[in-house]
Amino acid sequence: MSYLIRELKPAFERNVEPLIRLFIRLGIRPSFITLSGLFLIALGSYLLYEGERLIAIVFLTLGALSDALDGSLARRSERDSSFGAFIDSLTDRISDALPLMAIALSSEDRYTSLISMLAMLFSFTVSYARARAEGLGYELKVGLFERPERWTLLLIGLTFGYELLTVSLIAIGSFITTLQRAYIFRKISRR
């Protein structure tokens, strides 16, 4: 489990508890939050593609926060389900790809485009490694550079205008995490 998830998730969930209670009182379903987050990230990615960096960052941040809320809402409202978890994972992959695609397609620098596509590829392999291990009956919740770290870095990097550095770090961190998961899976599967 990553540092951000292990150390910051409990504090985050305590701080958003009033918002979660409000959502429950209003009857807002976790799937609505999940799909709203995907919409916000899609809109933010389009704006990023169009060169509207500041407003894009606002929508991407709201989308990322929505994604962080849907699981808490599902657990607290007792509406967590296998289908909900499946849809959440599916929309997470789309949400991971959209801003990296926007960077790749809007960049005039071919190197930035290439590295952004590699960042997207290795982000997927991090998630796939865990999903495949779970499909084989193993738990693989390890990794130095999981989704919260990637999104935090992406938002900070975009805010300060360091696209190439940001996508490079995401690509490298995701590649290392994929190798880490493969190594750990090899060890636990041989026991």
C-alpha positions as CSV (number, residue, x, y, z in Angstrom):
1,M,0.0,0.0,0.0
2,S,1.4,3.4,-0.9
3,Y,2.3,6.1,1.5
4,L,-0.4,8.5,0.4
5,I,-3.1,5.8,0.9
6,R,-1.8,4.5,4.1
7,E,-1.0,7.8,5.8
8,L,-3.4,10.3,4.3
9,K,-6.6,8.4,3.5
10,P,-7.8,8.2,7.1
11,A,-7.3,12.0,7.5
12,F,-9.0,12.7,4.2
13,E,-12.0,10.5,5.1
14,R,-12.4,12.2,8.5
15,N,-12.3,15.6,6.8
16,V,-14.9,14.8,4.1
17,E,-17.2,13.0,6.5
18,P,-19.7,16.0,6.7
19,L,-19.8,16.0,2.9
20,I,-20.4,12.2,2.8
21,R,-23.3,12.6,5.4
22,L,-24.8,15.4,3.2
23,F,-24.6,13.1,0.2
24,I,-26.3,10.3,2.1
25,R,-29.1,12.7,3.3
26,L,-29.6,13.9,-0.3
27,G,-29.8,10.3,-1.6
28,I,-26.8,10.8,-3.9
29,R,-25.6,7.4,-5.1
30,P,-21.9,6.5,-5.3
31,S,-22.3,5.7,-9.0
32,F,-23.4,9.3,-9.6
33,I,-20.2,10.6,-7.9
34,T,-18.1,8.1,-10.0
35,L,-19.6,9.2,-13.3
36,S,-19.5,12.9,-12.3
37,G,-15.8,12.5,-11.6
38,L,-15.3,10.9,-15.0
39,F,-17.2,13.8,-16.7
40,L,-15.1,16.4,-14.8
41,I,-11.9,14.7,-15.8
42,A,-13.0,14.4,-19.4
43,L,-13.9,18.1,-19.5
44,G,-10.6,19.0,-17.8
45,S,-8.7,16.9,-20.3
46,Y,-10.4,18.5,-23.2
47,L,-9.6,22.0,-21.8
48,L,-6.0,20.9,-21.3
49,Y,-5.9,19.8,-24.9
50,E,-7.2,23.2,-25.9
51,G,-4.5,24.9,-23.9
52,E,-6.8,26.3,-21.2
53,R,-4.5,25.1,-18.4
54,L,-5.9,26.9,-15.4
55,I,-9.5,25.9,-15.8
56,A,-8.4,22.4,-16.9
57,I,-6.6,22.0,-13.6
58,V,-9.7,23.0,-11.7
59,F,-11.9,20.4,-13.4
60,L,-9.2,17.7,-13.2
61,T,-8.8,18.4,-9.5
62,L,-12.6,18.3,-8.9
63,G,-12.7,15.0,-10.9
64,A,-9.9,13.5,-8.9
65,L,-11.6,14.5,-5.6
66,S,-14.9,13.0,-6.8
67,D,-13.0,9.7,-7.4
68,A,-11.7,9.9,-3.9
69,L,-15.2,10.4,-2.5
70,D,-17.2,7.6,-4.3
71,G,-15.6,4.8,-2.3
72,S,-16.2,6.5,1.0
73,L,-19.8,7.2,0.1
74,A,-20.3,3.6,-1.0
75,R,-19.0,2.2,2.3
76,R,-20.8,4.7,4.5
77,S,-24.1,4.4,2.7
78,E,-23.8,0.6,2.6
79,R,-24.2,0.7,-1.2
80,D,-20.8,-0.9,-2.0
81,S,-21.2,-3.7,-4.5
82,S,-19.1,-5.8,-6.9
83,F,-20.6,-4.0,-9.9
84,G,-19.9,-0.6,-8.3
85,A,-16.3,-1.6,-7.7
86,F,-16.0,-2.8,-11.3
87,I,-17.4,0.4,-12.7
88,D,-15.2,2.4,-10.4
89,S,-12.1,0.6,-11.7
90,L,-13.2,0.9,-15.3
91,T,-13.7,4.7,-15.0
92,D,-10.4,5.0,-13.1
93,R,-8.6,3.6,-16.2
94,I,-10.4,6.1,-18.5
95,S,-9.7,8.9,-16.1
96,D,-6.0,8.0,-15.9
97,A,-5.7,8.0,-19.7
98,L,-7.6,11.2,-20.6
99,P,-5.2,13.9,-19.3
100,L,-2.1,12.0,-20.5
101,M,-3.7,11.7,-23.9
102,A,-4.5,15.4,-23.9
103,I,-0.9,16.2,-23.1
104,A,0.4,13.8,-25.8
105,L,-2.0,15.1,-28.5
106,S,-1.6,18.8,-27.7
107,S,2.2,18.9,-27.3
108,E,4.3,20.3,-30.2
109,D,7.2,18.4,-28.8
110,R,7.3,14.8,-30.0
111,Y,9.4,13.7,-27.1
112,T,6.8,15.0,-24.6
113,S,4.1,13.2,-26.6
114,L,6.0,9.9,-26.5
115,I,6.8,10.1,-22.8
116,S,3.1,11.0,-22.0
117,M,2.0,7.9,-23.9
118,L,4.5,5.8,-22.0
119,A,3.2,7.3,-18.7
120,M,-0.3,6.1,-19.8
121,L,1.0,2.7,-20.7
122,F,2.8,2.1,-17.5
123,S,0.0,3.5,-15.4
124,F,-2.2,0.8,-16.9
125,T,0.4,-1.9,-16.2
126,V,0.4,-0.9,-12.5
127,S,-3.3,-1.4,-12.3
128,Y,-3.3,-4.5,-14.5
129,A,-0.7,-6.2,-12.4
130,R,-2.9,-5.9,-9.3
131,A,-6.0,-6.9,-11.1
132,R,-4.4,-9.9,-12.7
133,A,-2.9,-11.0,-9.3
134,E,-6.3,-10.7,-7.7
135,G,-7.9,-12.7,-10.6
136,L,-5.4,-15.4,-9.7
137,G,-6.4,-15.3,-6.1
138,Y,-3.6,-13.2,-4.6
139,E,-3.6,-9.8,-3.0
140,L,-1.1,-7.3,-4.4
141,K,-1.7,-4.0,-2.8
142,V,1.9,-2.8,-2.9
143,G,3.7,-0.2,-4.8
144,L,5.7,3.0,-4.5
145,F,3.8,4.9,-7.2
146,E,0.1,4.1,-7.2
147,R,-2.8,6.1,-8.5
148,P,-2.9,8.7,-5.8
149,E,0.8,9.5,-6.3
150,R,0.4,9.7,-10.0
151,W,-2.6,12.1,-9.8
152,T,-1.0,14.3,-7.1
153,L,2.1,14.6,-9.3
154,L,0.1,15.3,-12.4
155,L,-1.9,18.1,-10.8
156,I,1.2,19.7,-9.2
157,G,3.2,19.4,-12.4
158,L,0.4,20.9,-14.5
159,T,0.0,23.7,-12.0
160,F,3.6,24.8,-12.3
161,G,3.9,24.1,-16.1
162,Y,6.3,21.2,-15.9
163,E,4.6,18.8,-18.3
164,L,7.7,17.0,-19.6
165,L,9.1,16.5,-16.1
166,T,5.7,15.4,-14.8
167,V,5.0,12.8,-17.5
168,S,8.6,11.6,-17.2
169,L,8.3,11.0,-13.5
170,I,4.9,9.3,-13.9
171,A,6.3,7.0,-16.6
172,I,9.4,6.1,-14.6
173,G,7.5,5.7,-11.3
174,S,4.8,3.6,-12.9
175,F,7.4,1.4,-14.6
176,I,9.3,0.9,-11.3
177,T,6.0,0.1,-9.6
178,T,5.1,-2.4,-12.3
179,L,8.4,-4.2,-11.8
180,Q,8.0,-4.0,-8.0
181,R,4.6,-5.7,-8.3
182,A,5.9,-8.4,-10.7
183,Y,8.8,-9.1,-8.2
184,I,6.4,-9.3,-5.2
185,F,4.0,-11.4,-7.1
186,R,6.7,-13.8,-8.1
187,K,7.7,-14.2,-4.4
188,I,4.2,-14.7,-3.0
189,S,3.1,-17.0,-5.8
190,R,6.0,-19.4,-5.1
191,R,5.0,-19.9,-1.5
